[in-house]
């Protein structure tokens, strides 16, 4: 592989890692489900003001993803992947369970 090709490949890898949130760029989330009757799913979490940008409500059994110890958790709000529309957000950690059930 030429030096130019290596530089292009390295630049592309850096761009991909920098493009998303820290949670979604590196580790594929572990399969889980929402174990609460309903859970709010927010776009962002700010340590000063809490969650913001309600995206939708997730219901019991909805397929989600979170990898404990890898994806961030802030004051009980976990970075979570919603496999329905395939996007990242934040939901309460206590509503994540049923790991590897699907």
N, CA, C and O atoms as a DFTB+ gen file, in Angstrom:
408 C
 N C O
     1  1       0.860      -1.168       0.000
     2  2       0.000       0.000       0.000
     3  2       0.905       1.230       0.000
     4  3       1.872       1.306       0.759
     5  1       0.580       2.173      -0.850
     6  2       1.394       3.384      -0.947
     7  2       1.216       4.264       0.284
     8  3       0.261       4.114       1.045
     9  1       2.149       5.174       0.458
    10  2       2.059       6.115       1.585
    11  2       0.794       6.943       1.473
    12  3       0.111       7.181       2.470
    13  1       0.478       7.387       0.252
    14  2      -0.738       8.197       0.047
    15  2      -1.979       7.410       0.459
    16  3      -2.868       7.949       1.119
    17  1      -2.041       6.135       0.071
    18  2      -3.195       5.301       0.416
    19  2      -3.290       5.106       1.923
    20  3      -4.387       5.096       2.482
    21  1      -2.143       4.950       2.585
    22  2      -2.145       4.805       4.042
    23  2      -2.634       6.068       4.733
    24  3      -3.389       6.005       5.704
    25  1      -2.197       7.220       4.224
    26  2      -2.635       8.500       4.802
    27  2      -4.131       8.672       4.623
    28  3      -4.818       9.101       5.549
    29  1      -4.646       8.345       3.448
    30  2      -6.088       8.454       3.185
    31  2      -6.861       7.514       4.105
    32  3      -7.875       7.905       4.682
    33  1      -6.388       6.277       4.243
    34  2      -7.072       5.315       5.117
    35  2      -7.046       5.768       6.566
    36  3      -8.059       5.682       7.260
    37  1      -5.903       6.249       7.030
    38  2      -5.805       6.728       8.413
    39  2      -6.697       7.934       8.633
    40  3      -7.351       8.037       9.670
    41  1      -6.732       8.846       7.675
    42  2      -7.591      10.030       7.793
    43  2      -9.055       9.641       7.842
    44  3      -9.830      10.214       8.607
    45  1      -9.436       8.667       7.026
    46  2     -10.828       8.210       7.026
    47  2     -11.191       7.591       8.370
    48  3     -12.283       7.830       8.886
    49  1     -10.289       6.800       8.942
    50  2     -10.554       6.180      10.241
    51  2     -10.720       7.229      11.323
    52  3     -11.618       7.117      12.158
    53  1      -9.873       8.243      11.323
    54  2      -9.978       9.318      12.307
    55  2     -11.286      10.066      12.122
    56  3     -11.943      10.398      13.109
    57  1     -11.680      10.340      10.890
    58  2     -12.932      11.058      10.624
    59  2     -14.135      10.263      11.110
    60  3     -15.070      10.828      11.677
    61  1     -14.112       8.957      10.887
    62  2     -15.230       8.112      11.344
    63  2     -15.317       8.131      12.862
    64  3     -16.408       8.265      13.416
    65  1     -14.193       8.001      13.535
    66  2     -14.198       7.994      14.998
    67  2     -14.626       9.339      15.562
    68  3     -15.294       9.389      16.594
    69  1     -14.256      10.419      14.908
    70  2     -14.592      11.746      15.407
    71  2     -16.022      12.154      15.068
    72  3     -16.564      13.060      15.701
    73  1     -16.637      11.511      14.091
    74  2     -17.946      11.933      13.607
    75  2     -19.068      11.651      14.587
    76  3     -19.973      12.473      14.736
    77  1     -19.031      10.517      15.254
    78  2     -20.136      10.141      16.134
    79  2     -19.850      10.464      17.576
    80  3     -18.853      11.104      17.913
    81  1     -20.752      10.003      18.423
    82  2     -20.530      10.149      19.855
    83  2     -19.477       9.149      20.275
    84  3     -19.234       8.184      19.551
    85  1     -18.841       9.345      21.421
    86  2     -17.839       8.378      21.855
    87  2     -18.412       6.968      21.979
    88  3     -17.701       5.988      21.758
    89  1     -19.666       6.864      22.324
    90  2     -20.260       5.550      22.536
    91  2     -20.421       4.767      21.247
    92  3     -20.191       3.558      21.231
    93  1     -20.808       5.422      20.177
    94  2     -21.149       4.666      18.978
    95  2     -19.987       4.437      18.041
    96  3     -20.110       3.631      17.118
    97  1     -18.869       5.104      18.232
    98  2     -17.786       5.042      17.268
    99  2     -16.944       3.780      17.386
   100  3     -16.397       3.330      16.379
   101  1     -16.817       3.197      18.555
   102  2     -15.815       2.173      18.755
   103  2     -16.412       0.793      19.034
   104  3     -15.945      -0.193      18.463
   105  1     -17.413       0.694      19.878
   106  2     -17.912      -0.599      20.327
   107  2     -19.362      -0.787      19.911
   108  3     -20.215       0.059      20.178
   109  1     -19.625      -1.908      19.255
   110  2     -21.010      -2.249      18.914
   111  2     -21.734      -2.541      20.220
   112  3     -21.228      -3.305      21.042
   113  1     -22.914      -1.947      20.431
   114  2     -23.599      -2.160      21.710
   115  2     -24.075      -3.600      21.887
   116  3     -24.472      -4.270      20.934
   117  1     -24.021      -4.045      23.129
   118  2     -24.495      -5.381      23.488
   119  2     -26.020      -5.395      23.441
   120  3     -26.661      -4.466      23.932
   121  1     -26.599      -6.426      22.865
   122  2     -28.055      -6.514      22.740
   123  2     -28.716      -6.593      24.110
   124  3     -28.287      -7.345      24.985
   125  1     -29.765      -5.800      24.273
   126  2     -30.539      -5.765      25.515
   127  2     -31.970      -5.373      25.152
   128  3     -32.295      -5.186      23.979
   129  1     -32.821      -5.251      26.175
   130  2     -34.187      -4.756      25.976
   131  2     -34.510      -3.744      27.062
   132  3     -33.850      -3.680      28.099
   133  1     -35.540      -2.958      26.798
   134  2     -36.081      -2.071      27.829
   135  2     -36.903      -2.938      28.769
   136  3     -37.838      -3.609      28.332
   137  1     -36.565      -2.934      30.064
   138  2     -37.295      -3.755      31.023
   139  2     -38.291      -2.943      31.846
   140  3     -38.948      -3.488      32.734
   141  1     -38.410      -1.653      31.564
   142  2     -39.421      -0.814      32.219
   143  2     -40.691      -0.812      31.368
   144  3     -40.637      -1.073      30.167
   145  1     -41.822      -0.520      31.987
   146  2     -43.063      -0.422      31.213
   147  2     -42.945       0.636      30.123
   148  3     -43.414       0.446      29.001
   149  1     -42.311       1.752      30.469
   150  2     -42.006       2.793      29.491
   151  2     -40.762       3.544      29.966
   152  3     -40.508       3.652      31.165
   153  1     -40.003       4.051      29.020
   154  2     -38.775       4.776      29.343
   155  2     -38.589       5.906      28.341
   156  3     -38.725       5.707      27.134
   157  1     -38.283       7.077      28.843
   158  2     -37.999       8.219      27.976
   159  2     -36.617       8.043      27.358
   160  3     -35.673       7.623      28.028
   161  1     -36.512       8.367      26.081
   162  2     -35.264       8.229      25.333
   163  2     -34.891       9.619      24.827
   164  3     -35.569      10.182      23.968
   165  1     -33.799      10.165      25.375
   166  2     -33.394      11.544      25.096
   167  2     -32.207      11.602      24.146
   168  3     -31.393      10.680      24.086
   169  1     -32.123      12.702      23.407
   170  2     -31.035      12.910      22.449
   171  2     -29.714      13.214      23.135
   172  3     -28.666      12.766      22.670
   173  1     -29.737      13.966      24.231
   174  2     -28.511      14.433      24.869
   175  2     -28.593      14.319      26.385
   176  3     -29.670      14.184      26.965
   177  1     -27.419      14.377      27.007
   178  2     -27.353      14.468      28.458
   179  2     -26.301      15.507      28.809
   180  3     -25.173      15.453      28.318
   181  1     -26.676      16.449      29.656
   182  2     -25.772      17.487      30.138
   183  2     -25.671      17.345      31.650
   184  3     -26.691      17.280      32.336
   185  1     -24.457      17.294      32.172
   186  2     -24.280      17.064      33.605
   187  2     -24.861      18.180      34.463
   188  3     -25.187      17.952      35.628
   189  1     -24.994      19.374      33.914
   190  2     -25.548      20.494      34.681
   191  2     -27.074      20.493      34.682
   192  3     -27.693      20.835      35.689
   193  1     -27.683      20.108      33.556
   194  2     -29.138      20.227      33.460
   195  2     -29.867      18.903      33.251
   196  3     -31.097      18.876      33.256
   197  1     -29.133      17.807      33.067
   198  2     -29.773      16.513      32.881
   199  2     -30.094      16.222      31.429
   200  3     -29.512      16.827      30.528
   201  1     -31.026      15.288      31.192
   202  2     -31.355      14.900      29.819
   203  2     -32.120      16.007      29.097
   204  3     -32.827      16.805      29.712
   205  1     -31.956      16.030      27.766
   206  2     -32.697      17.007      26.960
   207  2     -32.973      16.435      25.573
   208  3     -32.303      15.506      25.122
   209  1     -33.947      16.995      24.925
   210  2     -34.286      16.581      23.564
   211  2     -34.976      15.232      23.510
   212  3     -34.457      14.289      22.912
   213  1     -36.163      15.130      24.140
   214  2     -36.899      13.868      24.126
   215  2     -37.110      13.404      22.684
   216  3     -37.693      14.120      21.870
   217  1     -36.633      12.208      22.380
   218  2     -36.800      11.644      21.036
   219  2     -38.100      10.843      20.933
   220  3     -38.869      10.988      19.982
   221  1     -38.321       9.992      21.944
   222  2     -39.510       9.137      21.924
   223  2     -39.597       8.377      23.253
   224  3     -38.705       8.470      24.097
   225  1     -40.662       7.645      23.416
   226  2     -40.857       6.765      24.567
   227  2     -40.619       5.333      24.093
   228  3     -41.170       4.898      23.081
   229  1     -39.799       4.618      24.835
   230  2     -39.577       3.204      24.551
   231  2     -40.429       2.383      25.511
   232  3     -40.621       2.767      26.664
   233  1     -40.934       1.259      25.034
   234  2     -41.816       0.428      25.842
   235  2     -41.170      -0.914      26.155
   236  3     -40.189      -1.308      25.524
   237  1     -41.734      -1.609      27.139
   238  2     -41.195      -2.888      27.576
   239  2     -40.922      -3.797      26.381
   240  3     -41.784      -3.987      25.523
   241  1     -39.716      -4.355      26.336
   242  2     -39.347      -5.297      25.286
   243  2     -38.726      -4.674      24.055
   244  3     -38.229      -5.398      23.192
   245  1     -38.736      -3.339      23.944
   246  2     -38.095      -2.707      22.792
   247  2     -36.614      -3.069      22.779
   248  3     -35.961      -3.080      23.822
   249  1     -36.090      -3.365      21.591
   250  2     -34.701      -3.799      21.444
   251  2     -33.765      -2.595      21.474
   252  3     -33.894      -1.656      20.689
   253  1     -32.828      -2.658      22.402
   254  2     -31.862      -1.583      22.581
   255  2     -30.476      -2.200      22.733
   256  3     -30.326      -3.422      22.733
   257  1     -29.479      -1.351      22.861
   258  2     -28.126      -1.826      23.076
   259  2     -27.374      -0.931      24.040
   260  3     -27.520       0.291      24.015
   261  1     -26.575      -1.544      24.884
   262  2     -25.705      -0.833      25.827
   263  2     -24.649      -1.829      26.281
   264  3     -24.961      -2.980      26.587
   265  1     -23.397      -1.384      26.324
   266  2     -22.329      -2.261      26.786
   267  2     -21.804      -1.739      28.114
   268  3     -21.087      -0.739      28.141
   269  1     -22.151      -2.404      29.227
   270  2     -21.698      -1.956      30.543
   271  2     -20.167      -1.854      30.598
   272  3     -19.448      -2.725      30.107
   273  1     -19.704      -0.784      31.201
   274  2     -18.278      -0.572      31.336
   275  2     -17.620       0.052      30.130
   276  3     -16.445       0.415      30.186
   277  1     -18.352       0.185      29.039
   278  2     -17.795       0.777      27.825
   279  2     -18.566       2.035      27.443
   280  3     -17.975       3.097      27.244
   281  1     -19.882       1.912      27.342
   282  2     -20.699       3.068      26.986
   283  2     -20.976       3.891      28.237
   284  3     -21.259       3.327      29.294
   285  1     -20.900       5.208      28.134
   286  2     -20.976       6.058      29.324
   287  2     -22.325       6.040      30.023
   288  3     -23.370       5.840      29.404
   289  1     -22.268       6.255      31.338
   290  2     -23.447       6.426      32.182
   291  2     -23.198       7.677      33.016
   292  3     -22.195       7.765      33.725
   293  1     -24.106       8.641      32.933
   294  2     -23.984       9.894      33.671
   295  2     -25.165      10.026      34.619
   296  3     -26.305      10.158      34.176
   297  1     -24.902       9.994      35.917
   298  2     -25.957      10.147      36.926
   299  2     -27.143       9.224      36.663
   300  3     -28.294       9.625      36.837
   301  1     -26.869       8.002      36.249
   302  2     -27.932       7.026      36.004
   303  2     -28.503       7.051      34.604
   304  3     -29.368       6.235      34.286
   305  1     -28.047       7.967      33.751
   306  2     -28.505       8.051      32.363
   307  2     -27.459       7.398      31.475
   308  3     -26.322       7.863      31.407
   309  1     -27.840       6.313      30.787
   310  2     -26.903       5.504      30.015
   311  2     -26.983       5.808      28.524
   312  3     -28.071       5.929      27.960
   313  1     -25.817       5.930      27.896
   314  2     -25.765       6.021      26.435
   315  2     -26.284       4.697      25.890
   316  3     -25.756       3.632      26.209
   317  1     -27.314       4.775      25.072
   318  2     -28.040       3.592      24.627
   319  2     -28.322       3.687      23.142
   320  3     -28.555       4.776      22.618
   321  1     -28.302       2.563      22.467
   322  2     -28.625       2.496      21.046
   323  2     -30.017       1.908      20.902
   324  3     -30.297       0.830      21.427
   325  1     -30.889       2.610      20.193
   326  2     -32.244       2.109      19.921
   327  2     -32.203       1.402      18.575
   328  3     -32.027       2.047      17.541
   329  1     -32.364       0.086      18.580
   330  2     -32.293      -0.676      17.346
   331  2     -33.521      -0.490      16.458
   332  3     -33.519      -0.950      15.316
   333  1     -34.574       0.175      16.955
   334  2     -35.740       0.459      16.117
   335  2     -35.343       1.356      14.951
   336  3     -35.238       0.887      13.818
   337  1     -35.121       2.642      15.217
   338  2     -34.676       3.525      14.132
   339  2     -33.156       3.631      14.005
   340  3     -32.658       4.414      13.196
   341  1     -32.414       2.850      14.798
   342  2     -30.952       2.840      14.737
   343  2     -30.330       4.189      15.060
   344  3     -29.658       4.787      14.219
   345  1     -30.553       4.662      16.268
   346  2     -29.909       5.899      16.696
   347  2     -29.540       5.848      18.178
   348  3     -30.063       5.035      18.940
   349  1     -28.628       6.735      18.563
   350  2     -28.137       6.815      19.929
   351  2     -28.931       7.820      20.738
   352  3     -29.453       8.798      20.204
   353  1     -29.014       7.563      22.034
   354  2     -29.648       8.488      22.950
   355  2     -29.316       8.068      24.377
   356  3     -28.401       7.278      24.613
   357  1     -30.076       8.612      25.318
   358  2     -29.861       8.319      26.732
   359  2     -31.167       7.884      27.372
   360  3     -32.221       8.475      27.137
   361  1     -31.078       6.833      28.192
   362  2     -32.221       6.380      28.973
   363  2     -31.707       5.932      30.332
   364  3     -30.502       5.760      30.520
   365  1     -32.621       5.743      31.280
   366  2     -32.236       5.347      32.636
   367  2     -31.609       3.948      32.623
   368  3     -32.137       3.023      32.007
   369  1     -30.491       3.817      33.306
   370  2     -29.764       2.558      33.361
   371  2     -30.613       1.430      33.939
   372  3     -30.507       0.285      33.499
   373  1     -31.449       1.744      34.916
   374  2     -32.257       0.685      35.538
   375  2     -33.305       0.103      34.593
   376  3     -33.914      -0.919      34.909
   377  1     -33.524       0.729      33.451
   378  2     -34.470       0.213      32.461
   379  2     -33.804      -0.669      31.413
   380  3     -34.468      -1.144      30.492
   381  1     -32.502      -0.894      31.543
   382  2     -31.778      -1.728      30.591
   383  2     -31.544      -3.091      31.222
   384  3     -30.989      -3.189      32.317
   385  1     -31.966      -4.136      30.536
   386  2     -31.804      -5.496      31.033
   387  2     -31.992      -6.492      29.927
   388  3     -31.997      -6.130      28.750
   389  1     -32.148      -7.754      30.294
   390  2     -32.344      -8.796      29.282
   391  2     -31.183      -8.872      28.312
   392  3     -31.376      -9.112      27.120
   393  1     -29.966      -8.665      28.826
   394  2     -28.805      -8.715      27.963
   395  2     -28.696     -10.066      27.247
   396  3     -28.935     -11.122      27.832
   397  1     -28.330      -9.999      25.971
   398  2     -28.122     -11.188      25.132
   399  2     -29.380     -12.039      24.986
   400  3     -29.287     -13.239      24.729
   401  1     -30.556     -11.429      25.147
   402  2     -31.819     -12.171      25.051
   403  2     -32.346     -12.270      23.616
   404  3     -33.328     -12.964      23.356
   405  1     -31.711     -11.599      22.726
   406  2     -32.142     -11.679      21.324
   407  2     -30.970     -11.660      20.392
   408  3     -31.148     -11.720      19.175
